[in-house]
Amino acid sequence: MRTVVVTGGSRGIGEAIVRRFTAEGDQVYFLYEKSVEQAAKVAKETGATVDGEFRYSNTLRHRHLRNES
């Protein structure tokens, strides 16, 4: 059994990835961006674990990550 983490696992391609890996017997954790209801539905149907909500962040705007003073 593998452990899989999927970002954006509540819809679209991410949801398909969650469904595929759980169907193969893997332990899946996923994050969602917009709908807690949709995330809960996918988790209930697949047995995957919803590990929380994520927010997009443009890391290039953070000076400490660009090595600038």
Secondary structure, DSSP 8 states (H G I E B T S, - for coil): --EEEETTTTSHHHHHHHHHHHHTT-EEEEEESS-HHHHHHHHHHH--EEEEE-----GGG-GGGTT--
